[in-house]
Amino acid sequence: MCGLADASAAAGRHQEALDYAHRALTNARNAGHRSLEATAMRALGVVHRCRGDHESAIRHLDTALRITQRVGDLEEVVATLSALAEAHAAAGNPGEALRLYQEALAVDIGSGQRDLRAHALGGIGDIHAALGEHGLARDFWQQALVIHRELGMPQADGVSARANGHSRPSPPAEQSPRNLTQPGGTPADPDHLATAGHRLPE
């Protein structure tokens, strides 16, 4: 059901996506399945972000993160941290978005889930680009690009174009770190973000 929510959101059918996500959440709660509940809550958050309802997106994603941290599903923790980072970026909170992406990168999920790492690296690059910090943006995009190419991911061309200065980051469309997406969360419009100076600690 969460996959259907993702597909509907990707097609711009936001109400349909919400319906699927709510059904997934109800099913998960009825079954007492906390991990699926967290995934459904994350799906709801992503759809709300796509609709421009940043407050609802952040609220649902915060809840999803608390649940998945209690469950201990590290892959879902990283995916939710990245989704929450995207929501904060879209809401105009670049400092918090960068902090969340950094937290996602710090989670040890092993070498088998490098797509999640690429997603976070690309998202950090997008935020730096929106802040006018183009050198930093290219550094992070290049790191993401290495992983995309090694994994044969279709997002490689888009990240390469951004890293080489041929395109801007995509608008905050229907992206999610796990199911929908092109890695590289989307920041809000540069004019909506705070001034430059938000860098990851060394």
KEMARDO-947174 format. One line per field, with one value per atom (N, C-alpha, C, CB): x, y, z. Coordinates in Angstrom, 3 decimals. Glycine has a CB too. Layout:
N
x [X  ...]
y [Y  ...]
z [Z  ...]
END
This chain:
202
x [0.818  0.000  0.860  -0.929  1.974  2.875  3.483  3.992  3.753  4.260  3.258  4.616  1.973  0.938  0.859  -0.421  1.041  1.052  2.205  1.163  3.368  4.529  4.286  5.762  3.745  3.511  2.491  3.028  1.451  0.443  1.020  -0.751  1.845  2.477  3.400  3.252  4.149  5.067  4.327  5.864  3.080  2.266  1.480  1.304  1.663  0.975  -0.445  0.953  -0.829  -2.188  -2.149  -2.746  -2.083  -1.793  -2.920  -1.492  -4.160  -5.258  -5.309  -6.589  -5.104  -5.053  -3.899  -4.901  -2.762  -1.605  -1.905  -0.388  -2.585  -2.962  -3.883  -3.637  -4.828  -5.764  -5.025  -6.821  -4.106  -3.337  -2.505  -2.425  -1.869  -1.012  -1.839  -0.232  -3.010  -3.872  -4.336  -5.093  -4.659  -5.066  -3.916  -5.561  -2.723  -1.548  -1.329  -0.289  -1.529  -1.349  -2.387  -1.436  -3.627  -4.688  -4.401  -6.047  -3.997  -3.696  -2.550  -3.348  -1.512  -0.354  -0.732  0.767  -1.543  -1.962  -2.864  -2.682  -3.759  -4.646  -3.857  -5.686  -2.759  -1.930  -0.902  -1.227  -0.812  0.178  1.605  0.003  1.796  3.105  3.746  2.986  4.617  5.181  6.097  5.946  6.838  7.736  6.940  8.633  5.871  5.026  4.293  4.019  3.956  3.326  4.270  2.935  5.546  6.523  6.671  7.887  6.688  6.810  5.609  6.967  4.415  3.203  3.188  1.961  3.648  3.711  4.697  4.109  5.815  6.773  6.148  8.045  5.406  4.741  3.783  3.983  3.040  2.140  2.919  1.341  4.040  4.841  5.340  5.999  5.800  6.303  5.197  6.903  4.012  2.903  2.530  1.675  2.497  2.180  3.233  2.086  4.505  5.535  5.298  6.938  4.947  4.679  3.517  4.379  2.566  1.418  1.733  0.256  2.915  3.293  2.867  2.726  2.348  1.930  3.111  0.645  4.052  5.298  5.093  6.293  4.171  3.927  3.444  2.899  2.475  1.982  3.059  0.751  3.849  4.914  5.900  5.636  6.342  7.327  6.738  7.823  5.480  4.844  4.774  3.430  4.340  4.236  5.618  3.507  6.585  7.921  8.604  8.770  8.369  8.892  8.341  8.536  7.044  6.427  6.998  4.903  7.142  7.716  9.117  7.748  9.895  11.272  11.303  12.029  10.440  10.413  10.048  9.409  9.078  8.656  9.779  7.406  10.371  11.376  12.646  11.707  12.947  14.097  13.833  14.413  12.599  12.266  12.305  10.881  11.851  11.855  13.282  11.043  14.148  15.540  15.847  15.928  14.980  15.202  16.087  13.842  17.393  18.331  18.141  19.740  17.793  17.551  16.376  17.276  15.324  14.163  14.487  12.969  15.338  15.774  16.451  16.736  17.367  18.094  17.143  19.221  16.249  15.297  14.411  14.434  14.003  13.127  13.882  12.495  15.116  15.927  16.085  17.307  16.326  16.474  15.162  16.965  14.048  12.750  12.458  11.634  12.806  12.601  13.503  12.872  14.719  15.621  15.021  17.001  14.449  13.819  12.663  13.327  11.883  10.744  11.219  9.889  12.268  12.785  13.396  13.829  14.069  14.621  13.507  15.454  12.449  11.317  10.619  10.316  10.659  10.027  10.921  9.665  12.133  13.017  13.885  12.225  14.203  15.044  16.329  14.273  17.229  18.396  19.328  19.163  19.480  20.366  19.900  20.479  18.598  18.044  18.109  16.594  17.878  17.962  19.366  17.556  20.373  21.746  22.079  22.716  21.581  21.835  21.238  21.261  20.037  19.366  20.067  17.908  20.495  21.251  22.548  21.551  23.214  24.449  24.164  25.114  23.061  22.690  22.428  21.442  21.782  21.529  22.839  20.681  23.807  25.095  25.858  25.934  25.587  26.326  25.807  26.257  24.619  24.061  24.779  22.521  25.245  25.971  24.980  27.000  24.694  23.762  24.491  22.643  25.809  26.572  26.726  25.913  27.467  27.794  26.688  29.059  25.683  24.652  23.594  23.998  23.580  22.530  23.146  21.649  24.051  24.748  23.841  25.945  22.712  21.778  21.253  20.612  21.070  20.602  21.659  20.236  22.911  23.996  24.062  25.342  23.914  23.932  22.805  23.827  21.646  20.505  20.839  19.260  21.410  21.743  22.817  22.207  23.838  24.903  24.357  26.019  23.492  22.891  22.023  22.073  21.283  20.439  21.255  19.596  22.380  23.257  23.774  24.444  24.147  24.592  23.524  25.022  22.278  21.181  20.986  19.885  21.086  20.895  22.016  20.837  23.254  24.365  24.199  25.712  23.715  23.499  22.450  23.083  21.364  20.299  20.788  19.114  21.789  22.363  23.458  22.919  23.726  24.751  26.157  24.704  26.287  27.591  27.925  27.603  28.252  28.309  29.511  28.347  30.616  31.762  31.452  32.955  30.845  30.446  29.413  29.885  28.464  27.441  28.078  26.455  29.029  29.682  30.420  30.657  31.062  31.774  30.837  32.432  29.670  28.729  28.078  27.652  27.755  27.188  28.172  26.788  29.459  30.455  30.527  31.836  30.443  30.446  29.223  30.481  28.065  26.845  26.975  25.611  27.567  27.680  28.526  28.272  29.600  30.447  29.616  31.617  28.773  27.949  26.911  27.253  26.240  25.231  25.831  24.639  27.014  27.629  28.073  28.819  28.605  29.041  27.863  29.772  26.715  25.523  24.697  24.661  25.087  24.321  22.947  24.181  22.832  21.534  21.162  21.551  19.892  19.478  19.616  18.054  19.748  19.875  21.236  19.625  22.171  23.536  23.581  24.400  22.800  22.868  22.437  21.993  21.360  20.885  21.875  19.566  22.468  23.443  24.692  23.810  25.084  26.246  26.017  26.555  24.822  24.517  24.601  23.134  24.100  24.166  25.609  23.333  26.368  27.758  28.588  28.376  28.215  28.952  28.347  29.023  27.364  26.792  25.837  27.855  25.265  24.374  22.898  24.605  22.593  21.185  21.097  20.443  19.922  19.628  19.008  18.683  19.025  18.311  16.851  18.434  16.275  14.866  14.020  14.459  12.815  11.924  11.508  10.694  10.951  10.644  9.478  10.357  9.669  8.622  8.477  8.910  7.801  7.468  8.693  6.333  9.524  10.727  10.679  11.963  11.245  11.352  12.616  10.102  13.310  14.614  14.607  15.260  13.486  13.541  12.814  12.962  11.598  10.767  10.683  9.404  10.442  10.184  11.400  9.382  12.425  13.134  14.349  13.403  14.598  15.907  16.594  15.897  17.725  18.417  18.807  19.618  18.896  19.203  17.955  19.786  17.643  16.462  16.442  16.337  15.264  15.163  14.997  14.046  15.789  15.652  14.552  16.945  14.181  13.246  13.944  12.701  13.157  13.738  14.823  12.662  15.917  17.013  16.583  18.086  15.622  15.199  14.444  14.336  13.963  13.191  14.087  12.131  15.322  16.226  16.975  17.195  17.537  18.337  19.617  18.648  20.371  21.598  22.621  22.144  23.671  24.703  25.411  25.706  26.098  26.868  26.557  26.637  25.629  25.256  26.138  23.738  27.199  28.101  28.113  29.526  28.380  28.513  29.789  28.517  29.744  30.965  32.014  30.687  33.288  34.381  34.426  35.744]
y [-1.203  0.000  1.264  0.000  1.228  2.386  2.594  2.205  1.481  1.593  2.267  0.228  1.968  2.631  4.111  1.965  4.431  5.839  6.574  5.963  5.937  6.546  6.768  5.676  5.742  5.838  6.936  4.488  7.043  8.078  9.461  7.860  9.602  10.898  11.271  10.876  10.292  10.552  11.036  9.297  10.575  10.985  12.271  9.866  12.835  14.072  13.880  14.959  12.627  12.353  12.319  10.992  13.492  13.589  13.079  15.006  13.344  12.852  11.334  13.434  10.766  9.305  8.748  8.877  9.439  9.006  9.052  9.878  10.112  10.215  9.077  11.559  8.760  7.677  6.351  7.548  6.052  4.816  4.805  4.640  5.933  5.990  5.829  7.319  6.444  6.301  4.850  7.246  4.201  2.797  1.925  2.308  2.227  1.468  1.658  1.896  2.880  3.161  2.422  4.670  2.434  1.723  0.224  1.974  -0.347  -1.776  -2.133  -2.199  -1.287  -1.557  -1.504  -0.558  -0.520  -0.393  -1.546  0.939  -1.937  -3.064  -4.353  -3.257  -4.489  -5.684  -5.576  -5.940  -4.401  -4.198  -4.241  -5.231  -3.863  -3.944  -2.559  -4.477  -2.328  -1.004  -0.558  -0.986  -1.483  -1.111  -0.629  -2.303  -1.344  -0.914  0.378  -2.010  0.562  1.816  2.992  1.758  2.802  3.869  4.155  3.491  3.112  3.298  4.035  1.952  3.680  4.362  5.810  3.643  6.072  7.435  8.261  7.443  7.622  8.322  8.645  7.477  7.692  7.927  9.111  6.668  9.185  10.324  11.640  10.152  11.625  12.833  13.278  12.625  12.330  12.667  13.258  11.435  12.666  13.185  14.607  12.250  14.841  16.192  17.198  16.209  16.779  17.687  17.991  17.081  16.967  17.172  18.142  15.838  18.135  19.034  20.441  18.466  20.621  21.926  22.166  22.982  21.127  21.255  20.832  20.380  21.751  21.404  21.089  22.531  21.785  21.527  20.102  22.521  19.662  18.285  17.281  18.068  17.603  16.700  16.479  17.247  17.560  17.445  16.710  18.833  16.968  16.294  14.786  16.859  14.365  12.931  12.280  12.699  12.963  12.387  12.316  13.195  13.291  13.216  11.984  14.497  11.751  10.579  9.292  10.607  9.251  8.066  7.790  8.238  8.850  8.675  8.121  10.000  8.634  8.123  6.641  8.928  6.253  4.846  3.957  4.667  4.347  3.473  3.410  3.952  4.472  4.407  3.427  5.795  3.374  2.408  0.979  2.714  0.807  -0.523  -0.991  -0.519  -0.040  -0.393  -0.776  -1.502  -0.388  -0.664  0.449  -0.765  0.188  1.250  1.773  0.756  0.898  1.372  2.349  0.179  2.019  2.904  4.187  2.194  4.102  5.308  6.266  4.950  5.739  6.593  7.174  5.794  6.344  6.835  7.935  5.686  7.772  8.759  10.035  8.186  9.913  11.104  11.917  10.713  11.247  11.950  12.600  10.991  11.884  12.465  13.682  11.424  13.610  14.734  15.900  14.314  15.592  16.644  17.354  16.055  16.589  17.190  18.096  16.103  17.655  18.460  19.773  17.672  19.712  20.944  21.850  20.619  21.286  22.102  22.803  21.240  22.062  22.646  23.724  21.558  23.577  24.554  25.766  23.892  25.751  26.889  26.802  28.123  25.584  25.379  24.647  24.572  25.317  24.595  24.069  25.476  24.792  24.316  23.002  25.345  22.898  21.661  20.546  21.877  20.886  19.879  19.298  20.478  20.153  19.666  18.797  20.840  19.200  18.406  17.010  19.109  16.929  15.640  14.768  15.848  15.369  14.598  14.071  15.457  14.914  14.465  13.297  15.628  13.382  12.285  11.006  12.662  11.152  9.984  9.350  10.376  10.173  9.656  8.968  10.777  9.367  8.817  7.450  9.774  7.065  5.763  4.655  5.710  3.672  2.565  1.504  1.954  1.515  0.531  -0.464  1.237  -0.430  -1.394  -0.962  -2.747  -1.748  -1.392  -1.736  -2.082  -2.465  -2.921  -1.894  -4.116  -0.770  0.231  1.579  0.373  1.549  2.772  3.745  2.443  3.263  4.188  5.216  3.422  4.809  5.751  6.811  5.014  6.402  7.354  8.340  6.612  7.820  8.695  9.710  7.871  9.263  10.172  11.335  9.415  11.032  12.075  13.010  11.450  12.450  13.284  14.223  12.403  13.695  14.535  15.630  13.693  15.285  16.281  17.407  15.626  17.058  18.081  18.999  17.426  18.400  19.217  20.173  18.340  19.698  20.560  21.750  19.759  21.508  22.594  23.621  22.046  23.160  24.099  24.911  23.346  24.278  25.007  26.086  24.051  25.766  26.738  27.904  26.064  27.639  28.680  29.468  28.066  29.118  29.817  29.300  31.259  28.176  27.609  26.526  27.027  26.975  26.059  25.114  26.841  25.566  24.673  23.507  25.433  23.808  22.743  21.831  23.335  22.426  21.623  20.625  22.522  21.083  20.173  19.047  20.946  19.374  18.337  17.206  18.935  17.567  16.538  15.817  17.159  16.545  15.884  14.884  16.918  15.253  14.335  13.058  15.018  13.207  12.016  11.140  12.425  11.794  11.041  10.365  11.970  11.081  10.555  9.295  11.607  9.244  8.054  6.831  8.248  6.998  5.871  5.509  6.209  6.525  6.246  5.433  7.557  5.819  5.119  3.720  5.908  3.570  2.246  1.287  2.342  1.824  0.988  0.890  1.535  1.645  1.645  2.263  0.251  3.269  3.881  4.885  4.570  4.959  5.851  7.330  5.562  7.659  9.055  9.651  9.185  8.822  9.293  10.455  8.152  10.383  11.440  12.787  11.079  12.779  14.032  14.630  13.818  13.783  14.270  14.768  13.157  14.072  14.490  15.864  13.463  16.089  17.378  18.495  17.351  18.226  19.229  19.480  18.797  18.404  18.543  19.315  17.171  19.205  19.887  21.226  19.014  21.658  22.984  23.116  23.941  21.991  22.057  22.126  20.872  21.992  22.076  22.426  20.758  22.951  23.213  21.966  24.439  21.871  20.767  20.771  20.854  19.589  19.487  20.146  18.031  20.643  21.175  20.067  21.836  20.428  19.389  18.541  20.001  17.747  16.891  15.684  16.476  14.692  13.526  12.648  12.735  12.991  12.233  11.637  13.109  10.459  9.849  9.034  8.981  8.943  8.324  6.873  8.447  6.207  4.776  4.358  4.064  4.824  4.211  5.013  4.000  6.298  7.076  7.542  8.199  7.677  8.864  8.924  9.321  10.101  10.487  10.948  11.558  10.344  10.840  12.269  10.010  12.900  14.294  14.994  14.782  15.177  15.844  17.220  15.860  17.775  19.046  20.158  19.046  21.188  22.305  23.242  23.046  24.118  25.159  26.110  25.904  27.014  28.027  28.790  28.987  29.134  29.815  31.074  30.155  31.822  33.063  32.807  33.870  31.576  31.251  30.747  30.209  30.395  29.863  30.971  28.897  30.613  31.580  31.865  31.076  32.839  33.199  32.102  34.503  32.184  31.162  31.067  31.449  29.959  29.771  28.478  30.898  27.710  26.442  25.350  26.118  24.976  23.939  22.795  24.501  21.628  20.494  20.645  19.161  20.259  20.298  19.388  19.894  19.757  18.913  17.625  19.653]
z [0.000  0.000  0.000  1.205  0.722  0.722  -0.662  1.771  -1.357  -2.715  -3.634  -3.254  -3.460  -4.252  -3.909  -4.025  -2.635  -2.228  -2.904  -0.689  -2.926  -3.573  -5.055  -3.375  -5.718  -7.155  -7.468  -7.710  -6.660  -6.878  -6.655  -5.961  -5.616  -5.361  -6.500  -4.040  -7.024  -8.133  -9.372  -8.465  -9.513  -10.659  -10.385  -11.036  -9.191  -8.853  -8.354  -10.031  -8.095  -7.606  -6.075  -8.189  -5.487  -4.063  -3.173  -3.714  -3.538  -2.715  -2.742  -3.190  -3.899  -4.010  -3.176  -5.489  -3.225  -2.444  -0.952  -2.762  -0.521  0.889  1.291  1.167  0.422  0.730  0.908  -0.382  -0.002  0.111  1.396  -1.115  1.696  2.884  4.161  2.922  4.200  5.378  5.529  5.276  4.423  4.496  4.980  3.129  4.500  4.953  6.443  4.177  6.909  8.334  9.173  8.596  8.719  9.436  9.493  8.767  8.351  8.305  9.248  6.876  9.250  10.106  11.577  9.819  11.939  13.338  13.747  13.563  12.847  13.166  13.363  12.057  12.622  12.725  13.847  11.408  14.453  15.505  14.991  16.574  13.727  13.085  13.114  11.617  14.079  14.299  13.156  15.601  12.585  11.491  10.278  11.100  9.939  8.824  9.161  8.461  10.414  10.832  10.572  12.330  10.895  10.665  9.174  11.269  8.353  6.906  6.350  6.203  6.815  6.362  6.814  6.878  8.033  8.537  7.715  10.020  7.335  6.476  5.122  6.286  4.564  3.281  3.377  2.828  4.479  4.679  4.709  5.984  5.421  5.499  4.146  6.418  3.327  2.008  1.139  1.339  1.190  0.388  0.832  0.497  2.130  2.610  2.135  4.153  2.112  1.601  0.125  1.801  -0.628  -2.049  -2.276  -2.720  -1.358  -1.452  -0.951  -0.669  -0.369  0.155  1.581  -0.694  2.246  3.645  4.522  3.952  4.696  5.371  6.849  5.225  7.490  8.914  9.135  9.474  8.318  8.448  8.084  7.565  7.063  6.653  7.791  5.422  8.399  9.477  10.669  9.907  10.988  12.125  11.892  12.365  10.703  10.421  10.386  9.086  9.815  9.716  11.073  8.754  11.925  13.296  14.009  14.089  13.844  14.474  13.899  14.289  12.574  11.935  12.458  10.414  12.635  13.107  14.521  13.052  15.387  16.769  16.798  17.624  15.980  15.956  15.450  15.078  14.328  13.717  14.551  12.310  15.288  16.203  17.331  16.780  17.826  18.871  18.331  19.457  17.090  16.479  16.209  15.174  15.859  15.602  14.171  16.477  13.235  11.819  11.262  11.029  11.161  10.813  9.392  10.980  8.466  7.097  7.073  6.147  7.785  7.827  8.583  8.478  9.595  10.301  9.327  11.462  8.526  7.577  6.528  6.886  6.006  5.014  5.592  4.495  6.844  7.468  7.797  8.730  8.250  8.489  7.206  9.043  6.087  4.819  4.385  3.739  4.580  4.235  5.100  4.393  6.380  7.287  6.891  8.746  6.466  5.987  4.778  5.626  3.853  2.679  3.079  1.724  4.056  4.501  5.122  5.512  5.931  6.534  5.471  7.616  4.489  3.406  2.649  2.445  2.343  1.616  2.439  1.232  3.768  4.661  4.925  5.981  4.398  4.583  5.814  4.642  6.241  7.427  7.024  8.524  6.304  5.782  6.846  4.877  7.950  9.002  9.590  10.087  9.865  10.403  9.363  10.864  8.098  7.045  6.960  5.698  7.002  6.952  8.164  6.868  9.331  10.534  10.396  11.774  9.850  9.695  8.659  9.300  7.563  6.573  7.171  5.336  7.964  8.608  9.553  9.378  10.284  11.186  10.392  12.017  9.234  8.389  7.934  7.170  7.564  7.109  8.229  6.531  9.467  10.607  11.040  11.776  10.577  10.967  10.198  10.699  10.893  10.274  9.806  11.263  8.501  7.944  7.042  7.157  7.086  6.300  4.854  6.358  4.126  2.743  1.758  2.325  2.205  1.276  0.957  1.819  1.649  1.438  1.069  2.701  0.111  -0.266  -1.003  -1.124  -1.537  -2.184  -1.196  -2.810  0.063  1.073  1.351  2.366  1.361  1.560  0.387  1.721  -0.819  -1.995  -1.936  -3.280  -1.478  -1.360  -0.426  -0.847  0.733  1.704  1.166  3.019  0.524  -0.038  -1.115  -0.623  -1.967  -2.995  -2.404  -3.938  -1.345  -0.689  -0.079  0.380  0.536  1.109  -0.001  1.873  -1.132  -2.259  -2.735  -3.398  -2.806  -3.250  -2.314  -3.346  -1.007  -0.052  -0.185  1.386  -0.282  -0.444  -1.728  -0.459  -2.791  -4.041  -3.864  -5.157  -3.159  -2.916  -2.068  -2.235  -1.235  -0.392  -1.110  0.876  -2.359  -3.117  -2.877  -2.795  -2.178  -1.846  -2.874  -0.388  -4.081  -5.209  -5.146  -6.494  -4.592  -4.444  -3.533  -3.912  -2.383  -1.467  -2.119  -0.166  -2.846  -3.509  -4.463  -4.264  -5.274  -6.226  -5.512  -7.116  -4.379  -3.628  -3.230  -2.381  -2.696  -2.236  -3.406  -1.347  -4.477  -5.649  -6.244  -6.703  -6.265  -6.805  -5.960  -6.864  -4.631  -3.773  -4.047  -2.286  -4.212  -4.529  -5.889  -4.512  -6.841  -8.202  -8.248  -9.127  -7.490  -7.451  -7.065  -6.457  -6.037  -5.581  -6.635  -4.244  -7.198  -8.231  -9.368  -8.779  -9.810  -10.942  -10.558  -11.473  -9.364  -8.927  -8.810  -7.590  -8.408  -8.245  -9.526  -7.125  -10.559  -11.801  -11.654  -12.311  -10.800  -10.521  -11.612  -9.145  -11.991  -13.078  -12.736  -13.453  -11.458  -11.061  -11.400  -9.589  -11.833  -12.066  -13.053  -12.575  -14.125  -15.141  -14.574  -16.343  -13.779  -13.206  -12.228  -12.520  -11.394  -10.425  -11.153  -9.410  -12.213  -12.991  -13.606  -14.086  -14.132  -14.729  -13.694  -15.366  -12.492  -11.443  -11.025  -10.240  -10.873  -10.442  -11.460  -10.204  -12.733  -13.791  -14.170  -15.002  -13.388  -13.581  -14.729  -13.763  -15.198  -16.350  -15.977  -17.229  -14.710  -14.311  -12.854  -14.588  -12.468  -11.066  -10.452  -10.910  -9.116  -8.475  -8.882  -6.949  -8.979  -9.310  -8.239  -9.486  -8.592  -7.572  -6.631  -8.206  -5.449  -4.466  -4.890  -3.125  -5.901  -6.418  -5.536  -7.853  -6.072  -5.278  -5.096  -5.930  -4.119  -3.863  -2.469  -4.034  -2.349  -1.046  -1.067  -0.694  0.041  -0.017  -0.425  1.278  -0.328  -0.527  -1.789  0.663  -1.984  -3.005  -4.288  -2.472  -4.193  -5.359  -6.062  -5.018  -5.637  -5.822  -6.587  -4.698  -6.818  -7.200  -5.957  -8.287  -5.621  -4.465  -4.655  -4.170  -3.532  -3.513  -3.176  -4.825  -1.927  -1.525  -2.072  -0.060  -2.204  -2.847  -1.856  -3.806  -1.956  -1.055  -1.492  -0.948  -0.630  -1.006  -1.951  0.232  -2.553  -3.418  -2.679  -3.926  -3.362  -2.674  -1.951  -3.648  -2.524  -1.880  -0.588  -2.822  -0.430  0.766  1.889  0.442  1.537  2.533  3.235  1.903  4.370  5.101  4.342  6.514  4.788  4.111  4.254  4.648  3.445  3.416  4.755  2.311  4.929  6.141  6.846  7.063  6.280  6.905  6.323  6.686  7.012  6.547  7.555  6.333  7.032  7.934  8.750  7.150  10.007  10.797  10.186  12.248  10.380  9.881  10.681  9.963]
END
